[in-house]
Amino acid sequence: MAEKQTGHEQLEERLVDKIRKRTAMYLGSTEFFGFVNYLVCAFFVEAAFVFQSWSENQIWSFANKGRVPDGGTHEAGMLDAIGQLEHGQASSSVGILAVLAIEYPQVTFEGCIKARIGNPELRRRVADLVSTGLKRWSQENPDEVEYLKTIERFQFADIW
């Protein structure tokens, strides 16, 4: 009989599955998945991401269960934390494909269609939590960390 999954395990499985479906056409069979999930004092952050060989990032952001198409300070915080991992472990020329979701009671939306988050404190809070999760992940997955060092930026052939 299969073990019953906890809510956290089900959520992680759904997010990672979403990332796999979104990235299949970009990545083929090579995968590097990170997943971070923390709740601290009414602030919840969750991030699932994959490194890929294109140099630009594609991030799907959410705040309080709503889409935030233009990102904001929470997205910058996640990129800060991933940048710390990259400087120590990966080539800085690779990009990421990610889903980032936060729950925060005092979210301040910017713009007339609320397409961006402007809370300055979120950058540091998200960076700290994602960094903590990445450190734990890198200790638990040393082979994946070594694989990160081998990812090279995609380049078109010289004839283009």
GROMACS elastic network, one bead per residue, 0.5 to 0.9 nm:
[ bonds ]
;  ai    aj funct       b0    kb
    5     8     6  0.79670   500
    5     9     6  0.58066   500
    5    10     6  0.62044   500
    6     9     6  0.51929   500
    6    10     6  0.62838   500
    6    11     6  0.86311   500
    7    10     6  0.51177   500
    7    11     6  0.60977   500
    7    12     6  0.85750   500
    8    11     6  0.51021   500
    8    12     6  0.61110   500
    8    13     6  0.85355   500
    8    37     6  0.83286   500
    9    12     6  0.51145   500
    9    13     6  0.60779   500
    9    14     6  0.86315   500
   10    13     6  0.50855   500
   10    14     6  0.62123   500
   10    15     6  0.87236   500
   11    14     6  0.51397   500
   11    15     6  0.62206   500
   11    16     6  0.85480   500
   12    15     6  0.52318   500
   12    16     6  0.60116   500
   12    17     6  0.83312   500
   12    35     6  0.71660   500
   12    36     6  0.87031   500
   12    37     6  0.83146   500
   12    48     6  0.81175   500
   13    16     6  0.52619   500
   13    17     6  0.59330   500
   13    18     6  0.85696   500
   14    17     6  0.50395   500
   14    18     6  0.61728   500
   14    19     6  0.87342   500
   15    18     6  0.50231   500
   15    19     6  0.62949   500
   15    20     6  0.86279   500
   15    35     6  0.85145   500
   15    47     6  0.84692   500
   15    48     6  0.64815   500
   15    99     6  0.76801   500
   16    19     6  0.50666   500
   16    20     6  0.61343   500
   16    21     6  0.86896   500
   16    33     6  0.74315   500
   16    34     6  0.84684   500
   16    35     6  0.76256   500
   16    48     6  0.63066   500
   16    49     6  0.79556   500
   17    20     6  0.50199   500
   17    21     6  0.62746   500
   17    22     6  0.86829   500
   18    21     6  0.52468   500
   18    22     6  0.62307   500
   18    23     6  0.86029   500
   18    99     6  0.86400   500
   19    22     6  0.50928   500
   19    23     6  0.59734   500
   19    24     6  0.83334   500
   19    33     6  0.85653   500
   19    48     6  0.71936   500
   19    49     6  0.69881   500
   19    50     6  0.76328   500
   19    97     6  0.76312   500
   19    98     6  0.70267   500
   19    99     6  0.72958   500
   20    23     6  0.52497   500
   20    24     6  0.57477   500
   20    31     6  0.85230   500
   20    33     6  0.88121   500
   20    50     6  0.86672   500
   21    24     6  0.54766   500
   21    25     6  0.82002   500
   22    25     6  0.74162   500
   22    26     6  0.83356   500
   22    97     6  0.84763   500
   23    26     6  0.52322   500
   23    27     6  0.59733   500
   23    28     6  0.81290   500
   23    50     6  0.81877   500
   23    52     6  0.88400   500
   23    97     6  0.72809   500
   24    27     6  0.53763   500
   24    28     6  0.55569   500
   24    29     6  0.77645   500
   25    28     6  0.61344   500
   26    52     6  0.76536   500
   26    53     6  0.86156   500
   26    54     6  0.87485   500
   27    30     6  0.58387   500
   27    31     6  0.69557   500
   27    52     6  0.67374   500
   27    53     6  0.81805   500
   28    31     6  0.80907   500
   30    52     6  0.89189   500
   31    50     6  0.69650   500
   31    51     6  0.78007   500
   31    52     6  0.83842   500
   32    49     6  0.80222   500
   32    50     6  0.52441   500
   32    51     6  0.60835   500
   32    52     6  0.83021   500
   32   144     6  0.68229   500
   32   145     6  0.89412   500
   32   147     6  0.82703   500
   32   148     6  0.78303   500
   33    48     6  0.70011   500
   33    49     6  0.56547   500
   33    51     6  0.74602   500
   33   144     6  0.89194   500
   34    47     6  0.77695   500
   34    48     6  0.55569   500
   34    49     6  0.53147   500
   34    50     6  0.63921   500
   34    51     6  0.88311   500
   34   133     6  0.88171   500
   34   134     6  0.74526   500
   34   137     6  0.73548   500
   35    46     6  0.74605   500
   35    47     6  0.56389   500
   35    49     6  0.66669   500
   35   130     6  0.89182   500
   35   133     6  0.77199   500
   35   134     6  0.81068   500
   35   137     6  0.81549   500
   36    45     6  0.76013   500
   36    46     6  0.54201   500
   36    47     6  0.51309   500
   36    48     6  0.65196   500
   36   129     6  0.79975   500
   36   130     6  0.61686   500
   36   131     6  0.89581   500
   36   132     6  0.86287   500
   36   133     6  0.53383   500
   36   134     6  0.72447   500
   36   137     6  0.85505   500
   37    44     6  0.75534   500
   37    45     6  0.58359   500
   37    47     6  0.66363   500
   37    48     6  0.87676   500
   37   129     6  0.83364   500
   37   130     6  0.81237   500
   37   133     6  0.75581   500
   38    43     6  0.81472   500
   38    44     6  0.56695   500
   38    45     6  0.54931   500
   38    46     6  0.65583   500
   38   129     6  0.68491   500
   38   130     6  0.84255   500
   38   133     6  0.82638   500
   39    42     6  0.67791   500
   39    43     6  0.56739   500
   39    45     6  0.66194   500
   39    46     6  0.88100   500
   39   103     6  0.89787   500
   40    43     6  0.51737   500
   40    44     6  0.63384   500
   40    45     6  0.87113   500
   41    44     6  0.81789   500
   42   103     6  0.76769   500
   42   104     6  0.66261   500
   42   105     6  0.73700   500
   43   102     6  0.73493   500
   43   103     6  0.57530   500
   43   104     6  0.50331   500
   43   105     6  0.76328   500
   43   125     6  0.88631   500
   44   101     6  0.81025   500
   44   102     6  0.53854   500
   44   104     6  0.66827   500
   45   100     6  0.75269   500
   45   101     6  0.58907   500
   45   103     6  0.65790   500
   45   104     6  0.86873   500
   45   126     6  0.68255   500
   45   129     6  0.74925   500
   45   130     6  0.79906   500
   46    99     6  0.81254   500
   46   100     6  0.58577   500
   46   101     6  0.51756   500
   46   102     6  0.62517   500
   46   103     6  0.89098   500
   46   130     6  0.82250   500
   47    78     6  0.81456   500
   47    98     6  0.69993   500
   47    99     6  0.56637   500
   47   101     6  0.63528   500
   47   102     6  0.86140   500
   47   130     6  0.75910   500
   48    97     6  0.85335   500
   48    98     6  0.56057   500
   48    99     6  0.53456   500
   48   100     6  0.66793   500
   49    59     6  0.86228   500
   49    96     6  0.65220   500
   49    97     6  0.55347   500
   49    99     6  0.63388   500
   49   100     6  0.83503   500
   50    95     6  0.85475   500
   50    96     6  0.55688   500
   50    97     6  0.53884   500
   50    98     6  0.64175   500
   51    54     6  0.88411   500
   51    94     6  0.66691   500
   51    95     6  0.58461   500
   51    97     6  0.65126   500
   51    98     6  0.87004   500
   51   148     6  0.79073   500
   51   151     6  0.83323   500
   52    55     6  0.77933   500
   52    57     6  0.88360   500
   52    94     6  0.59203   500
   52    95     6  0.54257   500
   52    96     6  0.56989   500
   52    97     6  0.71829   500
   52   151     6  0.74941   500
   52   152     6  0.86206   500
   52   153     6  0.80976   500
   52   154     6  0.88554   500
   53    56     6  0.88454   500
   53    93     6  0.79119   500
   53    94     6  0.51309   500
   53    95     6  0.62841   500
   53    96     6  0.83916   500
   53   151     6  0.64001   500
   53   152     6  0.58550   500
   53   154     6  0.51688   500
   53   155     6  0.89249   500
   54    57     6  0.78626   500
   54    93     6  0.80032   500
   54    94     6  0.58758   500
   54    95     6  0.54921   500
   54    96     6  0.80998   500
   54   152     6  0.86544   500
   54   153     6  0.57525   500
   54   154     6  0.54660   500
   54   155     6  0.83475   500
   55    92     6  0.86157   500
   55    93     6  0.55368   500
   55    96     6  0.80055   500
   55   153     6  0.62751   500
   55   154     6  0.75747   500
   56    93     6  0.86757   500
   56    94     6  0.74357   500
   56    96     6  0.72111   500
   56    97     6  0.88714   500
   57    94     6  0.85162   500
   57    97     6  0.59030   500
   57    98     6  0.80536   500
   58    95     6  0.79208   500
   58    96     6  0.63448   500
   58    98     6  0.64250   500
   58    99     6  0.87551   500
   59    69     6  0.87854   500
   59    71     6  0.79854   500
   59    75     6  0.80140   500
   59    96     6  0.76384   500
   59    97     6  0.57360   500
   59    99     6  0.57738   500
   59   100     6  0.71606   500
   60    67     6  0.77608   500
   60    68     6  0.76981   500
   60    69     6  0.70044   500
   60    71     6  0.80008   500
   60    97     6  0.82404   500
   60    98     6  0.62152   500
   60   100     6  0.62581   500
   60   101     6  0.84531   500
   61    66     6  0.85039   500
   61    67     6  0.60117   500
   61    68     6  0.52141   500
   61    69     6  0.63949   500
   61    70     6  0.79958   500
   61    71     6  0.59485   500
   61    72     6  0.87952   500
   61    74     6  0.86192   500
   61    75     6  0.72104   500
   61    98     6  0.82897   500
   61    99     6  0.59915   500
   61   101     6  0.59145   500
   61   102     6  0.84042   500
   62    65     6  0.59343   500
   62    66     6  0.52754   500
   62    68     6  0.51580   500
   62    69     6  0.80088   500
   62    71     6  0.82649   500
   62    99     6  0.79603   500
   62   100     6  0.61303   500
   62   102     6  0.63515   500
   62   103     6  0.85525   500
   63    66     6  0.53371   500
   63    67     6  0.65239   500
   63    68     6  0.65694   500
   63    74     6  0.89534   500
   63   100     6  0.84444   500
   63   101     6  0.56915   500
   63   103     6  0.57476   500
   63   104     6  0.73966   500
   63   107     6  0.77459   500
   63   117     6  0.82852   500
   64    67     6  0.85231   500
   64   101     6  0.76920   500
   64   102     6  0.62059   500
   64   104     6  0.65775   500
   64   105     6  0.79478   500
   64   107     6  0.81999   500
   65   101     6  0.74763   500
   65   102     6  0.78516   500
   65   103     6  0.73912   500
   66   101     6  0.88706   500
   67   101     6  0.88385   500
   67   115     6  0.79014   500
   68    71     6  0.56144   500
   68    72     6  0.81115   500
   68   109     6  0.88661   500
   68   114     6  0.74521   500
   68   115     6  0.50687   500
   68   116     6  0.57883   500
   68   117     6  0.73978   500
   69   114     6  0.89448   500
   69   115     6  0.54534   500
   69   116     6  0.68832   500
   70   114     6  0.89399   500
   70   115     6  0.52633   500
   70   117     6  0.81122   500
   71    74     6  0.72115   500
   71    75     6  0.55917   500
   71    76     6  0.79575   500
   71   115     6  0.72279   500
   71   116     6  0.51632   500
   71   117     6  0.64356   500
   72    75     6  0.54596   500
   72    76     6  0.64223   500
   72    77     6  0.88740   500
   72   109     6  0.89106   500
   72   110     6  0.88038   500
   72   115     6  0.85568   500
   72   116     6  0.50454   500
   72   118     6  0.59321   500
   72   119     6  0.81573   500
   72   123     6  0.85635   500
   73    77     6  0.62006   500
   73    78     6  0.87866   500
   73   116     6  0.82800   500
   73   117     6  0.60516   500
   73   118     6  0.58349   500
   73   119     6  0.63091   500
   73   120     6  0.61889   500
   73   121     6  0.80088   500
   73   122     6  0.59183   500
   73   124     6  0.86943   500
   73   126     6  0.87228   500
   74    77     6  0.51087   500
   74    78     6  0.64987   500
   74    79     6  0.88247   500
   74   100     6  0.84157   500
   74   101     6  0.89051   500
   74   102     6  0.79165   500
   74   117     6  0.71707   500
   74   118     6  0.83859   500
   74   119     6  0.79690   500
   74   120     6  0.85116   500
   74   121     6  0.87199   500
   74   122     6  0.52563   500
   74   123     6  0.50546   500
   74   124     6  0.83257   500
   74   125     6  0.81809   500
   74   126     6  0.59721   500
   74   127     6  0.80752   500
   75    78     6  0.51768   500
   75    79     6  0.63171   500
   75    80     6  0.86551   500
   75   100     6  0.73111   500
   75   117     6  0.88029   500
   75   122     6  0.88585   500
   75   123     6  0.74050   500
   75   126     6  0.80690   500
   75   127     6  0.89775   500
   76    79     6  0.50789   500
   76    80     6  0.61286   500
   76    81     6  0.87720   500
   76   122     6  0.88581   500
   76   123     6  0.59906   500
   76   124     6  0.89887   500
   76   126     6  0.85139   500
   76   127     6  0.80437   500
   77    80     6  0.50183   500
   77    81     6  0.64012   500
   77    82     6  0.87217   500
   77   122     6  0.70354   500
   77   124     6  0.59389   500
   77   125     6  0.73369   500
   77   126     6  0.51255   500
   77   128     6  0.80020   500
   77   130     6  0.82089   500
   78    81     6  0.52295   500
   78    82     6  0.62285   500
   78    83     6  0.84675   500
   78   100     6  0.81010   500
   78   123     6  0.75904   500
   78   126     6  0.59522   500
   78   127     6  0.52159   500
   78   128     6  0.86784   500
   78   129     6  0.87213   500
   78   130     6  0.62604   500
   78   131     6  0.81066   500
   79    82     6  0.50516   500
   79    83     6  0.58576   500
   79    84     6  0.86087   500
   79   127     6  0.76099   500
   80    83     6  0.50222   500
   80    84     6  0.64483   500
   80    85     6  0.89790   500
   80   123     6  0.83069   500
   80   124     6  0.87829   500
   80   126     6  0.89924   500
   80   127     6  0.60061   500
   80   131     6  0.85170   500
   81    84     6  0.52027   500
   81    85     6  0.66763   500
   81    86     6  0.88142   500
   81   126     6  0.81663   500
   81   128     6  0.71367   500
   81   129     6  0.84621   500
   81   130     6  0.60029   500
   81   132     6  0.86980   500
   81   134     6  0.80260   500
   82    85     6  0.50701   500
   82    86     6  0.61523   500
   82    87     6  0.86934   500
   82   127     6  0.83280   500
   82   130     6  0.77565   500
   82   131     6  0.71429   500
   82   134     6  0.78374   500
   83    87     6  0.61253   500
   83    88     6  0.86763   500
   83    92     6  0.76434   500
   84    87     6  0.53150   500
   84    88     6  0.65689   500
   84    89     6  0.85315   500
   84   131     6  0.77562   500
   85    88     6  0.53573   500
   85    89     6  0.57029   500
   85    90     6  0.70144   500
   85   131     6  0.78767   500
   85   134     6  0.73736   500
   85   135     6  0.80582   500
   85   138     6  0.88209   500
   86    91     6  0.61420   500
   86    92     6  0.57948   500
   86    94     6  0.88174   500
   86   148     6  0.83217   500
   86   149     6  0.87668   500
   87    90     6  0.62883   500
   87    91     6  0.72667   500
   87    92     6  0.65849   500
   88    91     6  0.88099   500
   89   145     6  0.63791   500
   89   146     6  0.73822   500
   89   148     6  0.65286   500
   89   149     6  0.60645   500
   90    93     6  0.85633   500
   90    94     6  0.80170   500
   90   145     6  0.76964   500
   90   146     6  0.82511   500
   90   147     6  0.83673   500
   90   150     6  0.76563   500
   90   151     6  0.74896   500
   91    94     6  0.61405   500
   91   148     6  0.72461   500
   91   149     6  0.59309   500
   91   150     6  0.77201   500
   91   151     6  0.67853   500
   91   152     6  0.70393   500
   91   153     6  0.83527   500
   92    95     6  0.80975   500
   93   151     6  0.88783   500
   93   152     6  0.72927   500
   93   153     6  0.58122   500
   94   151     6  0.71556   500
   94   152     6  0.67789   500
   94   153     6  0.55875   500
   94   154     6  0.84518   500
   95   153     6  0.83546   500
  102   126     6  0.86214   500
  103   107     6  0.83990   500
  104   107     6  0.58075   500
  106   119     6  0.82899   500
  107   117     6  0.69565   500
  107   118     6  0.78142   500
  107   119     6  0.65272   500
  107   122     6  0.88539   500
  108   114     6  0.87265   500
  108   116     6  0.85494   500
  108   117     6  0.58126   500
  108   118     6  0.56464   500
  108   119     6  0.57258   500
  109   112     6  0.88846   500
  109   113     6  0.86322   500
  109   114     6  0.50197   500
  109   115     6  0.69508   500
  109   116     6  0.56615   500
  109   118     6  0.59752   500
  109   119     6  0.79991   500
  110   113     6  0.77735   500
  110   114     6  0.52207   500
  110   115     6  0.65192   500
  110   116     6  0.51823   500
  110   117     6  0.58034   500
  110   118     6  0.60094   500
  111   114     6  0.50529   500
  111   115     6  0.62253   500
  111   116     6  0.67627   500
  111   117     6  0.89355   500
  112   115     6  0.77671   500
  113   116     6  0.85437   500
  114   117     6  0.76265   500
  117   120     6  0.88836   500
  117   122     6  0.89350   500
  118   121     6  0.89290   500
  118   122     6  0.83463   500
  119   122     6  0.56344   500
  119   123     6  0.77089   500
  120   123     6  0.59522   500
  120   124     6  0.78705   500
  121   124     6  0.58243   500
  121   125     6  0.64136   500
  121   126     6  0.87197   500
  122   125     6  0.50012   500
  122   126     6  0.57607   500
  122   127     6  0.81397   500
  123   126     6  0.55128   500
  123   127     6  0.60432   500
  123   128     6  0.86187   500
  124   127     6  0.50449   500
  124   128     6  0.60382   500
  124   129     6  0.86651   500
  125   128     6  0.52548   500
  125   129     6  0.63457   500
  125   130     6  0.86216   500
  126   129     6  0.52788   500
  126   130     6  0.59729   500
  126   131     6  0.82510   500
  127   130     6  0.53029   500
  127   131     6  0.58031   500
  127   132     6  0.84539   500
  128   131     6  0.51511   500
  128   132     6  0.61500   500
  128   133     6  0.86931   500
  129   132     6  0.51325   500
  129   133     6  0.62819   500
  129   134     6  0.86303   500
  130   133     6  0.50688   500
  130   134     6  0.60669   500
  130   135     6  0.85995   500
  131   134     6  0.50296   500
  131   135     6  0.61328   500
  131   136     6  0.86245   500
  132   135     6  0.52490   500
  132   136     6  0.63722   500
  132   137     6  0.86402   500
  133   136     6  0.51631   500
  133   137     6  0.60678   500
  133   138     6  0.86034   500
  134   138     6  0.59607   500
  134   139     6  0.85294   500
  135   138     6  0.51824   500
  135   139     6  0.63156   500
  135   140     6  0.87175   500
  136   139     6  0.52851   500
  136   140     6  0.63381   500
  136   141     6  0.87095   500
  137   140     6  0.51131   500
  137   141     6  0.60171   500
  137   142     6  0.85621   500
  138   141     6  0.50805   500
  138   142     6  0.58332   500
  138   143     6  0.87770   500
  138   144     6  0.76713   500
  138   145     6  0.61271   500
  139   142     6  0.60183   500
  139   145     6  0.87399   500
  140   143     6  0.89988   500
  141   144     6  0.54499   500
  141   145     6  0.64966   500
  141   146     6  0.89565   500
  142   145     6  0.50169   500
  142   146     6  0.63390   500
  142   147     6  0.87108   500
  143   146     6  0.51391   500
  143   147     6  0.63031   500
  143   148     6  0.88584   500
  144   148     6  0.63783   500
  145   148     6  0.51936   500
  145   149     6  0.70920   500
  146   149     6  0.55125   500
  146   150     6  0.73298   500
  147   150     6  0.53939   500
  147   151     6  0.70721   500
  148   151     6  0.56124   500
  149   152     6  0.82401   500
  152   155     6  0.89929   500
  155   158     6  0.87152   500
  156   159     6  0.81178   500
  156   160     6  0.66793   500
  157   160     6  0.60064   500
